[in-house]
Amino acid sequence: MKTIIEKPEWGRTALKALIDKDMTVSQLAAKIGFNRATVSAVIHGRTIRPDIKEAVIIFLEIENAA
């Protein structure tokens, strides 16, 4: 049975910001200097990495909602 992980609110905001900036997760990862798969996992709530979360929030200029 597959466990469903709910995407964090800040992750939803980050994905919307990526769309608004016409960017992909790969492009974001390259800009902030982290691996694409890890950045994606953090945004989708599969991995907890405060350093990547902070870098995404700062780069995309979004609020840090839990």
Backbone as a ProteinNet text record, in pm:
[ID]
protein_1_A
[PRIMARY]
MKTIIEKPEWGRTALKALIDKDMTVSQLAAKIGFNRATVSAVIHGRTIRPDIKEAVIIFLEIENAA
[TERTIARY]
84.1	0	89	62.3	142.9	96.8	192.9	162.6	153.6	46.2	27.5	80.4	171.7	228.6	167	109.9	48.3	155.6	147.5	244.4	230.2	342.5	334.6	283.4	218.5	162.6	270.5	387.1	492.7	537.2	529.8	565.8	469.1	342.9	242.7	270.6	302.2	334.1	458.4	557.5	680.4	651.1	569.4	536.2	460.3	371.1	299.1	395.6	492.4	592.2	677.7	710.9	787.4	709.6	580.6	496.2	494.6	476.8	473.2	604.5	716.4	847.5	887.2	797.4	821.5	952.1	967.6	1087	1049.1	1143.9	1126.2	1199.9	1171.8	1243.6	1391.8	1422.1	1561.3	1634.3	1569	1629	1648.2	1548.5	1558.7	1675.8	1684.9	1791.7	1929.3	1944	2071.7	2103.9	2003.8	2024.8	2064.2	2006.6	2036.4	2146.7	2194.8	2310.1	2285.8	2166.6	2135.2	2087.7	2087.7	2042	1891.6	1851.1	1710	1619.1	1659.8	1575.5	1555.7	1659.8	1648.8	1560.9	1576.9	1492.4	1346.7	1319.5	1183.2	1127.2	1208.4	1163.5	1132.3	1210.3	1185.1	1055.8	1038.4	918.4	792.8	801.9	685.5	668.6	757.3	743.1	791.9	870.2	921	1051.3	1120.9	1248.2	1248.9	1309.6	1320.9	1464.8	1485	1617.5	1598.2	1608.9	1587.6	1675.3	1797.4	1884.7	1830.1	1777.3	1719	1588.2	1506.4	1379.6	1405.3	1501.9	1533.1	1582.3	1667.3	1718.8	1605.7	1511.4	1396.7	1312	1281.4	1198	1262	1393.1	1462.7	1467.6	1504.2	1515.9	1382.2	1275.1	1143.7	1070.7	1128	1069	925.5	911.7	779.6	780.6	662.2	647.9	677.4	729.1	759.2	639.1	539.4	423.3	459.2	418.1	449.3	401.4
-117.7	0	124.6	216.9	336.7	444.2	503.2	611.9	741.8	815.7	943.1	1053.9	1133.4	1245	1373.1	1450.9	1576.4	1680.7	1748.4	1851.4	1968.4	2018.4	2131.2	2256.8	2343.8	2466.4	2550.5	2561.2	2641.4	2577.9	2444.8	2375.7	2408.3	2416.7	2456.4	2597.5	2684.8	2823.4	2829.3	2746.7	2742.5	2696.6	2594.1	2544.8	2650.3	2723.6	2831.4	2941.7	2973.2	3074.8	3030.6	2903.2	2851.9	2871.3	2843.9	2863.1	3010.6	3098.4	3242.4	3292.1	3232.1	3272	3192.7	3104.5	3020.5	2942	2879.2	2801.6	2657.8	2568.5	2429.3	2405.7	2293.6	2256.4	2237.3	2185.1	2167.7	2301.9	2401.3	2533.6	2595.4	2579.4	2629.2	2563	2433	2358.5	2407.4	2430.1	2479.1	2617.3	2703.7	2839.6	2841.2	2751.1	2751.6	2653.3	2576.2	2490.9	2358.3	2302.3	2171.7	2077.2	1948.7	1844	1857.4	1839.5	1853.9	1759.5	1634.9	1536.5	1572.9	1623.4	1661.3	1784.4	1882.5	2003	1964	1878.6	1832.2	1760.4	1674.7	1600.1	1694.3	1799.9	1896.8	1973.6	2020.9	2097	2011.8	1882.8	1794.9	1731	1764	1715.5	1574.7	1518.3	1383	1379.7	1493.5	1506.1	1637.2	1636.3	1758.8	1806.8	1920.7	1983.1	2133.7	2184	2326.9	2418.6	2376.5	2460	2477.5	2370.8	2379.6	2456.1	2429.5	2501.3	2651.7	2692.6	2834.5	2892.9	2819.4	2866.6	2885.2	2792.6	2801.9	2923.6	2939.2	3050.8	3184.9	3195.8	3320.9	3346.3	3244.5	3263.3	3300.4	3232.9	3257.5	3374.6	3428.7	3542.9	3512.3	3399.5	3360.5	3361.5	3358.1	3354.1	3213.9	3204.5	3073.7	3024.8	2975.2	2914	2769.6	2721.6	2584.8	2484.8
0	0	0	-88.7	-104.4	-6.5	63.3	155.1	76.5	98.6	30.8	120.9	67.2	140.9	87	176.6	134.9	110.9	-2.8	-38.2	59.4	113.8	206.3	134.7	210.5	152.8	85	148	85.9	-45.8	-54.9	-178.5	-291.2	-257.3	-358.1	-407.1	-311	-345.8	-434.1	-402.5	-482.1	-625.1	-640.1	-773.7	-853.7	-788.2	-856.1	-898.7	-810.9	-843.9	-962.2	-968.7	-1083.2	-1213	-1207.9	-1326.9	-1365.9	-1266.3	-1293.2	-1353.6	-1310.8	-1361.5	-1486.4	-1532.4	-1649.9	-1634.1	-1515	-1482.5	-1452.4	-1470	-1431.2	-1299.5	-1236.1	-1114.5	-1148	-1264.3	-1306.5	-1314.2	-1370.7	-1380	-1241.5	-1155.8	-1018.4	-947.2	-957.4	-890.9	-937.8	-1066.3	-1119.1	-1063.1	-1052.4	-1002.3	-854.9	-774.7	-631.2	-593.4	-691.2	-669.9	-600.5	-621.9	-564.1	-673	-642.1	-732.6	-759.1	-884.9	-922.2	-844.5	-831.3	-763.3	-616.8	-553.6	-412.9	-396.8	-483.1	-477.7	-496.8	-592.7	-616.1	-493.1	-432.1	-314.1	-198.1	-182.3	-75.4	-103.1	-225.1	-261.2	-243.4	-276.3	-266.6	-128.4	-35.3	101.8	126.1	33.4	50.9	129.2	133.9	203.6	280.2	397.7	477.2	470.6	407.2	397	413.8	537.7	562.8	477.1	444.8	363.3	221.5	164.5	29.7	34.6	135.1	148.8	155	237.1	250.5	118.4	47.1	-81.9	-183.2	-185.6	-276.7	-241.5	-114.1	-67.8	-102.8	-78.3	-108	-258.4	-335.4	-480	-543.7	-502.6	-562.5	-497.7	-389.2	-318.3	-274	-202.7	-153.6	-1.4	56.4	201.9	251.9	371.5	433.4	511.9	440.6	506.4	538.8	652.2	696.2	599.7
[MASK]
++++++++++++++++++++++++++++++++++++++++++++++++++++++++++++++++++

